[in-house]
Amino acid sequence: MFGGSETITRIPKIRRFNMNPTVFNWRSTVVRSLLTACVLIVGAGCAVTSGQQEVFTPEHVARIKSVSSVRMSPDGHGIAYVLNVQRKPNDEDDGAAWAELHLVDLAGTSRPFVTGEVNVSNIDWTPDGSGISFIAKRGDDEHKALYVIPVDGGEARKVVEHDTNVGEYTWSPSGDRVAFLAKEKEDKERKKLKDKGFKAEVYEEDFRPVCMWIATPGDDSAAPSPLELPGFPSTPRWSPTGDRIAVALAPTPLIDDRYMKRKIHIINAESGEVLAKLENPGKLGDVRWSPDGTHLAIISGEDMNDPAAGRLLIAPADGGAFQDLLPGYVGHVAAIRWRDKDNVLFIGDEGCFTTFNRVRMDSGARVTIVSDDTPMILRALSLAGDGRSAAFVVETPRHPRAVYTMKHGDDEPRRLTNANPWLADVKFARQTVVKYRARDGMGIEGVLMQPLPGSGSKPYPLIMTVHGGPESHYSNAFLTRYSGGGQVAAARGFAVFYPNYRGSTGRGVGFSKLGQADYGGGEFNDLVDAIDHLVKVGVTGGSYGGFASAWCATKLTEHFAAAVMFVGISDQISKFGTTDIPNEMYLVHSRTWPWDNWEFFRERSPISYVQQARTPILIMHGKNDTRVHPSQSMELYRYLKTLGNVPVRLVFYPGEGHGNRKAAGRFDYSLRLIRWMEHYLKGDGGDPPPYELDYGFAEDEDEGEDE
């Protein structure tokens, strides 16, 4: 139905590596190109449009709007979406981006529904299609509540509120009930003790349970009733038959258990009785009922050692073994929806590209509807009730995430929204996909952003931006963000390379496991093999990419002229002792415990090589980070600062966690990243640039002199 004329293949086909060394030898081809004209095109590129005047700056990055989620109406005539609108640094109170609710029709006419200083989340349609539901804290609300706004006009009305924040929710098929998740209310006696100063925190034990509640929307006389469940719930999905709810349960609400120990339970919607337990074999992604309520499709890890949920599995709803619909899939399933009771539609991450596909439940036969030859990167999927039309979140190298749609028989999705029309007046540097051989012959790929013509003199310096995870990957998408350089760096005469080193996702389970039990080994050799022989190379990245930056600045210091480390790892031993994901680190990263091999963890720690470090490094970290504790940055800084052999600076961001969410912190980070790279890759180097920043803001007229 969807598409329908494509060739069917049982084992998915994706772009394969042609390992002809005359084409993909990085040292002989890409390096020479970067040192001269910086051009190697493998796949679609983005040329500069004539007549454009502006070039990308951190100010541009700070005003980008993007779509984060889409929901197609049951009748397929409209698409509700959330638009993230960044706050203006210095002009608004600091904070994360606002999240607005909009509705766009199939002609591309978009209407604002809930906008301004709002934070809308968890959007959905009421089952009858008459309204759009969402979670928000509005007006005099003490906690987040569930609202519904009519599509044909009228104000949003609160339909479910609770003693604590309403979280994830799911509608019954008839729309007369809602199952939602919320924490238990804090005990009154405990609150009194806190008010008297008894605020001791018992680490990883002192938490309030999250429960599932059943509510009748709009009925203020009936309080929500809890369902007693054997675990901590997430991802609730009401069955199409109305009698059951699928929910993932973990033994505790800790993030480590959410990552590694969630299992799907089928419960009675009236009593909460567990009717079946489905043993997903690894990490759990999305869960979706078949239209007839007989099966569930899930995105799961292949096993407990699979770094990412990316397998498409089917299981009977009354229990039983899972069936892998795409055995041997050399990619990662990113989003799923049932088209009908026999077919599942899915978005697949395949290398630096994405595909849209249909697969039959009975045979596993696959139809590719949108191939990886298109310039679009598909990020989210929603279907109409009949499964014949779809809504997507899509980004390209030229625009951030927007709403796209496609109906049965269309060749490809078409764009409906443009929240950043000003981008038409900005110059874009060319962006291409490149492939090369690592030293052991392994095929590696990544995305290369070339310097904007006229932005600098040759040879061009290069910034390597390393993704985190490492169970993640870069697509040929809109890569200009506050923390990665992107078009801002390209406009200032840098080439920017985004490598998908071994251990990345998008190329199947086998490739994503190649970095296990080898911290800083083959995975980071892939980085050096991409840039060896270049004189002016900088490296940056966050989280595991921050670990890469620290490793490159210490162990591999001879290859890098500058480094910017963000929320990164410097000491694998103390990192294990301070992180909130120790089990995930063991199962899908190190594959050994520290106490079983102390020497391995010491050898794979950047602090073990600080004496040889000669790469100037800027270290930045959120002070409230629980994933990679801020002490990781403090350790590396203190060692390097005390040795005094290399320029080093440490910047902490109060109130930020594992990555900056607030406007001021993002803008500050962008400025520091670019200035550090310009100072050491294009400037005279030496001592660090001044620690103060000129944000470019005019002083308020009523601001007087300091007293």
SULBELNOR-V348989 format. One record per residue. N is the residue number from 1. SS is DSSP state (H for helix, E for strand, - for the rest). OMEGA is omega in whole degrees, -180 to 180 (NA if undefined). D_CENTER is the distance of its C-alpha to the mean C-alpha in Angstrom with 2 decimals. Layout:
N	SS	OMEGA	D_CENTER
N	SS	OMEGA	D_CENTER
This chain:
1	-	178	30.99
2	-	-175	27.62
3	-	169	28.63
4	-	-177	31.32
5	-	-175	32.98
6	-	177	30.61
7	-	180	31.62
8	E	176	30.84
9	E	-177	29.83
10	-	176	29.36
11	-	-176	27.28
12	-	176	24.45
13	-	177	25.12
14	-	178	22.58
15	-	180	23.19
16	-	178	25.20
17	-	169	25.93
18	-	-171	29.41
19	-	173	30.38
20	-	-173	33.26
21	H	179	33.42
22	H	-180	34.90
23	H	-169	31.72
24	H	174	28.92
25	-	-173	30.51
26	-	-175	28.35
27	-	-175	31.21
28	-	-173	33.74
29	-	-173	31.71
30	H	-180	28.56
31	H	180	30.04
32	H	179	33.20
33	H	-180	31.33
34	H	-178	29.35
35	H	180	32.64
36	-	-176	34.32
37	-	179	32.49
38	-	178	28.94
39	-	165	28.84
40	-	-173	27.83
41	-	173	26.58
42	E	-174	25.11
43	-	-174	23.72
44	-	177	23.49
45	-	-179	23.51
46	-	-178	23.54
47	-	178	26.91
48	-	179	27.96
49	-	-178	29.69
50	-	177	33.20
51	-	178	34.27
52	-	-173	31.03
53	-	-173	31.67
54	E	170	28.72
55	-	-176	26.32
56	-	175	22.87
57	-	174	23.07
58	H	177	20.92
59	H	177	22.57
60	H	-179	21.13
61	H	-176	17.55
62	-	-179	18.34
63	-	-179	19.49
64	-	173	16.81
65	E	-179	16.13
66	E	179	13.41
67	E	-178	13.24
68	E	179	10.60
69	E	179	12.67
70	E	173	15.97
71	E	177	18.93
72	E	-179	21.99
73	-	-180	25.32
74	-	180	27.43
75	-	177	29.97
76	-	-176	27.51
77	-	-179	28.89
78	E	-179	26.08
79	E	173	22.34
80	E	179	21.01
81	E	176	17.80
82	E	178	16.01
83	E	177	16.15
84	E	-177	14.51
85	E	-178	17.36
86	-	173	17.17
87	-	-179	20.22
88	-	179	22.71
89	-	177	23.21
90	-	179	26.79
91	-	180	27.61
92	-	173	25.86
93	-	-177	25.41
94	-	179	22.41
95	-	178	19.32
96	-	-180	15.84
97	-	172	15.63
98	E	179	17.82
99	E	-174	16.65
100	E	176	19.45
101	E	178	20.66
102	E	176	22.13
103	E	179	23.88
104	E	176	24.51
105	E	-174	27.23
106	-	175	27.53
107	-	179	29.57
108	-	177	26.76
109	-	-176	28.37
110	E	179	25.88
111	E	175	27.15
112	E	179	25.77
113	E	177	26.13
114	E	-171	24.74
115	-	179	24.02
116	-	-179	24.62
117	-	-175	23.79
118	-	175	21.99
119	E	-179	18.88
120	-	178	18.66
121	E	175	16.29
122	E	-179	16.59
123	E	176	18.59
124	E	174	20.88
125	E	169	24.35
126	-	-175	27.46
127	-	179	28.93
128	-	177	31.79
129	-	-177	29.61
130	-	-177	31.51
131	E	177	28.78
132	E	179	25.12
133	E	-179	24.03
134	E	175	21.51
135	E	178	21.02
136	E	171	22.15
137	-	-172	24.52
138	-	174	27.23
139	-	-178	30.67
140	-	-179	32.39
141	-	174	29.87
142	-	-179	29.73
143	-	175	26.62
144	-	-177	23.93
145	E	177	25.63
146	E	180	25.30
147	E	171	26.62
148	E	176	27.76
149	E	-179	28.66
150	E	-180	31.14
151	-	-176	30.31
152	-	176	33.93
153	-	180	34.14
154	-	-178	34.53
155	-	174	32.77
156	-	178	29.98
157	E	179	31.58
158	E	-178	30.44
159	E	176	30.87
160	E	171	29.60
161	-	-173	29.65
162	-	180	29.78
163	-	176	30.81
164	-	-178	27.19
165	-	170	23.90
166	-	-178	23.33
167	-	179	19.89
168	-	-180	18.77
169	E	177	21.70
170	E	180	23.24
171	E	167	26.36
172	-	-177	29.40
173	-	-180	30.48
174	-	179	33.45
175	-	-178	31.51
176	-	179	34.01
177	-	177	31.74
178	E	170	28.24
179	E	-179	26.69
180	E	179	24.37
181	E	178	22.99
182	E	175	24.19
183	E	172	25.37
184	-	179	29.10
185	-	179	31.00
186	-	180	32.01
187	-	-177	35.54
188	H	-179	38.14
189	H	179	39.99
190	H	179	36.91
191	H	178	36.08
192	H	179	39.68
193	H	178	39.44
194	H	-180	36.35
195	H	179	38.29
196	-	174	41.02
197	-	180	38.80
198	-	-173	37.97
199	-	179	34.26
200	-	-180	33.88
201	-	177	30.50
202	-	-169	30.68
203	-	176	27.53
204	-	173	25.50
205	-	-172	28.43
206	-	179	28.70
207	-	177	26.38
208	-	-179	27.25
209	-	170	26.70
210	E	-177	24.38
211	E	171	26.55
212	E	-178	26.55
213	E	176	28.96
214	E	-178	30.74
215	E	173	31.78
216	-	-174	33.96
217	-	175	32.40
218	-	-180	34.84
219	-	-178	37.39
220	-	-177	37.85
221	-	-178	40.69
222	-	179	38.63
223	-	177	36.38
224	-	180	33.26
225	E	-178	34.24
226	E	171	32.20
227	E	179	31.75
228	-	-177	32.40
229	-	-179	29.78
230	-	-180	29.80
231	-	-178	26.46
232	E	-167	23.55
233	E	170	22.03
234	E	175	18.64
235	E	178	17.68
236	E	179	21.22
237	E	179	22.49
238	E	-177	26.10
239	-	178	28.08
240	-	179	29.67
241	-	172	33.05
242	-	-175	32.52
243	-	-175	33.89
244	E	175	30.87
245	E	172	27.37
246	E	-179	24.76
247	E	175	22.78
248	E	-180	20.84
249	E	175	22.71
250	E	-179	22.07
251	-	177	25.02
252	-	176	23.65
253	-	-179	20.88
254	-	-175	19.73
255	H	179	16.11
256	H	178	17.61
257	H	177	19.47
258	H	179	16.61
259	H	-164	14.78
260	H	-169	18.03
261	-	179	20.77
262	-	176	19.89
263	E	-178	22.44
264	E	176	23.15
265	E	174	26.36
266	E	-175	28.40
267	E	174	30.39
268	E	-174	33.30
269	-	-180	32.29
270	-	-171	35.59
271	-	-174	36.11
272	-	179	32.83
273	-	178	34.61
274	E	-179	32.47
275	E	-180	33.63
276	E	175	31.51
277	E	-179	28.88
278	E	-174	26.64
279	-	173	25.81
280	-	-169	22.42
281	-	-178	22.66
282	-	177	19.31
283	-	-175	15.88
284	E	174	15.52
285	E	-177	13.12
286	E	178	14.61
287	E	-178	18.39
288	E	175	20.76
289	E	168	24.56
290	-	-177	26.80
291	-	180	28.86
292	-	176	31.97
293	-	-177	30.41
294	-	-176	31.56
295	E	170	28.34
296	E	170	24.70
297	E	180	21.96
298	E	168	18.98
299	E	-173	16.03
300	E	167	16.88
301	-	180	17.16
302	-	178	20.47
303	-	-177	21.83
304	-	179	21.18
305	-	178	20.53
306	-	-175	17.92
307	-	-173	14.74
308	-	171	12.43
309	-	-178	13.30
310	-	177	14.23
311	E	178	17.91
312	E	-176	19.48
313	E	178	22.18
314	E	177	24.97
315	E	173	27.32
316	E	-177	30.29
317	-	179	29.68
318	-	179	32.78
319	-	-180	31.53
320	-	-175	31.92
321	-	175	30.22
322	-	173	26.98
323	E	176	27.32
324	E	-178	24.79
325	-	-176	24.92
326	-	-179	23.60
327	-	-180	25.19
328	-	-178	24.46
329	-	-179	21.58
330	-	-179	20.40
331	-	178	16.85
332	E	177	14.12
333	E	-174	14.35
334	E	-179	11.26
335	E	-179	13.24
336	E	169	16.89
337	E	173	19.84
338	E	172	23.57
339	E	175	25.71
340	E	-174	28.84
341	-	-177	30.13
342	-	-172	30.36
343	E	176	27.24
344	E	173	23.48
345	E	179	21.28
346	E	170	17.95
347	E	178	15.32
348	E	170	15.15
349	E	-177	13.07
350	E	-175	16.11
351	-	180	16.03
352	-	-175	14.86
353	E	176	15.57
354	E	175	15.14
355	E	175	18.01
356	E	-166	19.15
357	E	170	21.64
358	E	179	24.18
359	E	-180	25.42
360	E	-179	28.57
361	-	-174	28.63
362	-	-173	32.15
363	-	-175	32.01
364	-	178	28.45
365	-	-174	29.52
366	E	171	26.69
367	E	176	26.96
368	E	-177	24.57
369	E	175	24.52
370	E	-175	22.26
371	-	179	22.34
372	-	177	20.30
373	-	-180	23.02
374	-	-180	21.63
375	-	-175	19.76
376	-	173	17.18
377	E	-176	13.61
378	E	-174	13.18
379	E	-179	9.99
380	E	-172	11.81
381	E	173	15.41
382	E	-177	18.28
383	E	169	21.98
384	-	-177	25.34
385	-	-179	27.72
386	-	178	29.63
387	-	-174	26.67
388	-	176	28.10
389	E	-172	25.65
390	E	171	21.90
391	E	-179	19.36
392	E	158	16.10
393	E	-174	13.31
394	E	170	13.93
395	E	177	13.41
396	E	175	15.82
397	-	-176	16.78
398	-	178	18.92
399	E	177	17.01
400	E	-170	13.67
401	E	-177	12.50
402	E	179	15.75
403	E	174	17.60
404	E	177	19.37
405	E	-180	21.91
406	E	176	24.00
407	E	-179	27.04
408	-	179	29.12
409	-	178	30.86
410	-	179	28.62
411	-	-179	27.81
412	-	178	24.27
413	-	177	22.16
414	E	-174	23.41
415	E	179	21.92
416	-	-175	22.91
417	-	176	21.38
418	-	-177	21.44
419	-	-178	20.41
420	-	-178	20.93
421	H	-180	24.39
422	H	179	25.12
423	H	178	22.93
424	H	-178	25.95
425	H	-179	27.91
426	E	178	25.64
427	-	176	26.16
428	-	172	23.45
429	-	-180	23.81
430	-	-179	23.81
431	E	-176	20.66
432	E	174	21.27
433	E	-180	20.19
434	E	-180	22.35
435	E	-178	23.37
436	E	176	25.52
437	E	167	27.26
438	-	-174	26.58
439	-	179	29.78
440	-	179	30.03
441	-	-180	29.65
442	-	176	26.09
443	E	-179	24.45
444	E	177	21.35
445	E	179	19.53
446	E	-179	17.35
447	E	180	17.17
448	E	173	19.99
449	E	-175	20.39
450	-	178	24.11
451	-	177	25.97
452	-	180	27.15
453	-	180	30.84
454	-	-176	33.16
455	-	-179	30.61
456	-	-179	32.24
457	-	179	34.72
458	-	-2	34.42
459	-	-177	33.43
460	-	171	29.93
461	E	-177	27.95
462	E	172	24.51
463	E	175	21.30
464	E	-179	19.13
465	E	-172	15.46
466	E	-179	14.11
467	-	179	10.53
468	-	-179	9.88
469	-	9	10.05
470	-	-179	12.13
471	-	179	10.69
472	-	176	8.22
473	-	175	9.71
474	-	172	10.41
475	-	176	11.74
476	-	-169	14.70
477	-	177	12.90
478	-	-170	13.04
479	-	-179	12.24
480	-	-179	14.08
481	-	-176	12.26
482	-	-170	14.07
483	-	-172	13.42
484	-	-178	13.90
485	-	174	17.27
486	H	-177	16.76
487	H	176	19.54
488	H	178	20.87
489	H	180	21.79
490	H	179	23.08
491	H	-179	25.28
492	-	173	26.81
493	-	177	27.83
494	E	159	25.08
495	E	180	23.66
496	E	-178	19.97
497	E	-179	18.80
498	E	-174	15.35
499	E	171	16.40
500	E	-176	15.02
501	-	179	17.35
502	-	-171	18.59
503	-	178	16.33
504	-	174	13.42
505	-	178	12.32
506	-	-180	13.64
507	-	175	17.22
508	H	-176	18.14
509	H	-177	18.72
510	H	-180	21.43
511	H	-177	19.54
512	H	178	16.61
513	-	-174	19.44
514	-	-180	21.27
515	-	-176	20.02
516	-	180	21.08
517	-	-176	24.10
518	-	178	24.01
519	-	174	22.08
520	-	-177	22.56
521	-	-178	24.72
522	H	-178	24.20
523	H	-179	20.50
524	H	168	21.47
525	H	177	24.69
526	H	179	22.63
527	H	180	21.64
528	H	-179	25.32
529	H	179	26.47
530	H	-172	24.49
531	H	-178	26.19
532	-	-179	29.46
533	-	174	32.43
534	-	-175	30.58
535	-	-175	32.23
536	-	-179	29.76
537	E	173	26.26
538	E	180	23.67
539	E	177	20.51
540	E	178	17.49
541	E	-180	14.10
542	E	179	12.32
543	-	176	12.49
544	H	172	13.62
545	H	173	13.79
546	H	172	15.95
547	H	178	18.02
548	H	-180	18.49
549	H	178	19.66
550	H	179	22.08
551	H	-180	23.31
552	H	-179	23.96
553	H	-178	25.79
554	H	-177	27.98
555	-	-176	28.50
556	-	-170	27.96
557	H	-177	29.26
558	H	-177	31.76
559	H	-169	29.13
560	-	-178	27.29
561	-	179	28.83
562	E	178	26.11
563	E	172	22.96
564	E	-176	20.43
565	E	-178	18.75
566	E	-180	15.97
567	-	-171	15.55
568	-	-176	16.93
569	-	177	19.29
570	-	-177	22.99
571	-	-175	24.87
572	H	-180	23.75
573	H	-180	26.56
574	H	176	25.94
575	H	179	22.15
576	H	-177	22.85
577	H	-178	25.23
578	H	-177	22.99
579	-	176	19.53
580	-	180	18.50
581	-	-177	17.39
582	H	-179	20.67
583	H	177	20.93
584	H	178	17.56
585	H	-179	18.63
586	H	-171	21.90
587	H	-173	20.99
588	H	179	18.24
589	H	-173	18.74
590	H	-178	22.27
591	-	172	24.15
592	-	178	26.87
593	-	179	27.59
594	H	-176	28.54
595	H	176	32.04
596	H	-178	32.64
597	-	-179	31.99
598	H	-175	31.99
599	H	177	32.84
600	H	-179	29.79
601	H	178	27.47
602	H	-178	29.75
603	H	-177	29.86
604	-	179	26.07
605	-	179	25.76
606	H	-178	25.82
607	H	178	28.45
608	H	-175	30.83
609	H	-176	31.15
610	H	-178	31.45
611	H	-180	35.10
612	H	-175	34.41
613	-	175	31.57
614	-	-179	32.53
615	-	176	29.22
616	E	-174	28.80
617	E	172	25.60
618	E	-176	23.91
619	E	-180	22.02
620	E	-172	19.77
621	E	171	18.40
622	E	-175	17.72
623	-	-179	20.87
624	-	-178	19.38
625	-	175	16.85
626	-	-180	17.44
627	-	173	15.08
628	-	-172	16.82
629	-	179	19.99
630	-	178	21.23
631	H	176	24.31
632	H	177	22.57
633	H	179	22.72
634	H	-180	26.16
635	H	-177	27.52
636	H	178	26.74
637	H	-175	27.99
638	H	178	31.15
639	H	-177	32.07
640	H	-179	31.68
641	H	-179	33.34
642	H	177	36.24
643	H	175	36.81
644	-	-178	36.84
645	-	-172	36.40
646	-	176	33.33
647	-	179	31.89
648	E	177	29.15
649	E	179	27.67
650	E	179	25.53
651	E	175	23.76
652	E	177	22.57
653	E	179	20.72
654	-	177	22.33
655	-	179	20.38
656	-	180	16.94
657	-	-177	14.97
658	-	-174	12.29
659	-	-177	11.35
660	-	179	13.36
661	-	-172	13.02
662	-	-173	16.59
663	H	-176	18.13
664	H	180	20.76
665	H	178	18.70
666	H	-178	16.33
667	H	178	19.49
668	H	-179	21.32
669	H	-179	18.71
670	H	-178	18.76
671	H	-178	22.54
672	H	179	22.92
673	H	-177	20.74
674	H	-178	22.74
675	H	180	26.01
676	H	-179	25.71
677	H	179	25.07
678	H	-178	27.89
679	H	-174	30.21
680	H	179	29.95
681	H	-178	29.21
682	H	-177	31.41
683	-	-177	33.63
684	-	-180	36.30
685	-	-179	34.09
686	-	179	36.06
687	-	179	35.34
688	-	173	32.01
689	-	180	31.94
690	-	-177	32.88
691	-	178	30.43
692	-	177	30.99
693	-	169	29.00
694	-	-177	30.45
695	-	178	27.90
696	-	-179	30.21
697	-	175	30.87
698	-	178	34.45
699	-	176	36.19
700	-	-177	36.95
701	-	-177	40.57
702	-	-178	41.48
703	-	-177	40.11
704	-	179	43.19
705	-	177	44.01
706	-	179	43.08
707	-	NA	45.89
